[in-house]
Amino acid sequence: MSNFELTDEQLIKKFQNGDVGAYNQIVYRYKDRLLNFIYRFLNDIDRAEDLVQDTLIKLYTHKDSYREIAKFSTWLYTIAANLARTELRKIKRRKTFSVSELSRDDREFIISSTDIEPDDENLAQIFEKNVQRALAELPDDFKTIIILRDIQELSYDEISKIVEVPL
């Protein structure tokens, strides 16, 4: 049976037994999903890519801490969520910049919006930005739940295990 046909739990077991090819298959299965998940948290593709790498490194270095009491995906998303929450706290601690703090001379260079009618593609981009903005304003716990349910399409049972809140 090839690694493509194995379940996540079978792959992590093979990886725990020294099969690096199983790790590569896990990376192949999860890298895009993790990027999507973490990006929704941070709204910064560069930071999200870094955290995906950090998540996969933690998977590699802590492979033996996985136990079959939970689904593998739940365990992996928990690692990613914890890293994303930590990064979000770091970002929030950094000083924010406000347009209202600009001097009068600086404000003259700000481009005002125009009354151009958006096409369907632009509407989709506007909608995406509005969703991202709304997600960014939510408390971290709510944000995690919405991303896991509506974007990653995990079950409520998996979500409750990741956020450690009973159903």
C-alpha positions in Angstrom: 0.0 0.0 0.0 1.5 3.4 -1.0 1.6 6.4 1.3 -1.1 8.1 -0.8 -3.6 5.4 0.3 -2.9 5.5 4.0 -4.9 7.5 6.6 -3.2 10.3 8.5 -3.0 8.1 11.6 -1.3 5.3 9.6 1.2 7.9 8.2 2.1 9.4 11.5 2.6 5.9 12.9 5.0 5.1 10.0 6.8 8.4 10.6 7.2 7.6 14.3 8.8 4.3 13.2 11.3 6.2 11.1 9.7 6.4 7.6 10.6 10.0 6.4 8.5 9.4 3.3 5.5 9.3 5.5 6.4 12.7 6.9 6.7 14.0 3.3 3.2 12.7 2.5 1.8 14.4 5.7 3.5 17.7 4.6 2.0 17.3 1.1 -1.5 16.7 2.5 -1.5 19.6 5.1 0.8 22.4 3.9 -1.9 24.2 1.9 -4.6 23.6 4.5 -2.3 24.9 7.3 -1.4 28.0 5.2 -5.0 28.8 4.6 -5.8 28.3 8.3 -2.9 30.4 9.6 -3.4 33.1 7.0 -7.0 33.6 8.1 -5.6 34.2 11.6 -2.9 36.7 10.7 -3.9 38.1 7.3 -0.2 38.2 6.4 1.0 35.6 3.9 4.7 35.9 4.8 4.1 35.3 8.5 1.6 32.5 7.7 4.2 30.7 5.5 6.7 31.0 8.3 4.3 29.6 10.8 3.4 26.7 8.5 7.1 25.8 8.5 7.3 26.2 12.2 4.2 23.9 12.6 5.8 21.3 10.3 9.1 21.5 12.2 7.3 20.9 15.4 5.5 17.9 13.9 9.0 16.6 12.9 10.7 17.2 16.2 7.7 16.2 18.4 6.3 13.3 16.3 6.5 11.0 19.3 4.3 13.1 21.4 1.3 12.3 19.2 -0.9 9.6 20.6 -3.9 8.0 19.0 -6.3 9.4 21.5 -7.2 12.2 19.1 -7.3 12.5 15.4 -4.0 13.4 13.8 -5.5 16.5 12.1 -6.8 17.7 15.5 -3.4 17.4 17.0 -1.7 19.2 14.0 -4.3 22.1 13.9 -3.8 22.5 17.7 -0.1 23.1 17.1 -0.8 25.5 14.3 -3.5 27.4 16.3 -1.1 27.8 19.3 1.6 29.1 17.1 -0.8 31.5 15.4 -2.2 32.8 18.7 1.3 33.4 20.0 2.3 35.3 16.8 -1.0 37.3 17.0 -0.1 38.3 20.6 3.3 39.4 19.5 1.8 41.5 16.7 -0.7 43.2 19.0 2.1 44.1 21.4 4.0 46.0 18.7 3.1 49.6 18.3 0.3 50.3 15.8 0.3 53.1 13.3 -2.7 55.4 12.8 -3.4 57.6 9.9 -4.7 60.2 12.4 -1.1 60.4 13.8 0.2 61.7 10.5 1.1 65.3 10.1 -0.9 67.6 7.8 1.9 67.4 5.1 1.9 63.6 5.2 -1.9 63.4 4.8 -1.7 65.2 1.5 -0.1 62.1 0.0 -2.9 59.8 0.9 -4.9 58.8 -2.1 -8.6 59.3 -1.8 -11.0 56.7 -3.1 -12.6 57.1 -6.5 -16.1 56.3 -7.5 -15.3 53.5 -9.9 -17.9 50.7 -10.2 -16.3 47.4 -9.2 -16.6 44.4 -11.4 -17.3 40.9 -10.1 -13.7 40.1 -9.5 -13.2 43.3 -7.6 -16.4 42.7 -5.6 -15.0 39.3 -4.6 -11.7 40.9 -3.5 -13.7 43.6 -1.5 -15.8 40.8 0.1 -12.7 38.9 1.0 -11.1 42.0 2.6 -14.2 42.7 4.6 -14.3 39.1 5.8 -10.6 39.3 6.8 -11.3 42.6 8.5 -14.2 41.2 10.5 -12.2 38.1 11.4 -9.3 40.3 12.6 -11.7 42.1 15.0 -12.9 38.9 16.7 -11.4 37.6 19.9 -8.8 34.9 19.2 -11.0 32.0 20.5 -14.0 33.0 18.3 -11.7 33.5 15.3 -10.2 30.1 15.7 -13.6 28.4 15.9 -15.0 30.3 12.8 -11.9 29.5 10.7 -11.9 25.8 11.7 -15.6 25.4 11.1 -16.4 27.6 8.1 -13.1 27.6 6.2 -11.4 24.4 7.2 -14.7 22.5 7.5 -13.8 20.5 10.6 -16.4 18.8 12.6 -17.6 20.4 15.9 -16.1 17.4 17.7 -12.6 18.1 16.2 -13.0 21.9 16.9 -13.9 21.3 20.6 -10.7 19.2 21.0 -8.5 21.8 19.3 -9.8 24.7 21.3 -10.2 22.5 24.4 -13.8 23.4 25.0 -16.4 20.7 25.6 -19.4 20.5 23.2 
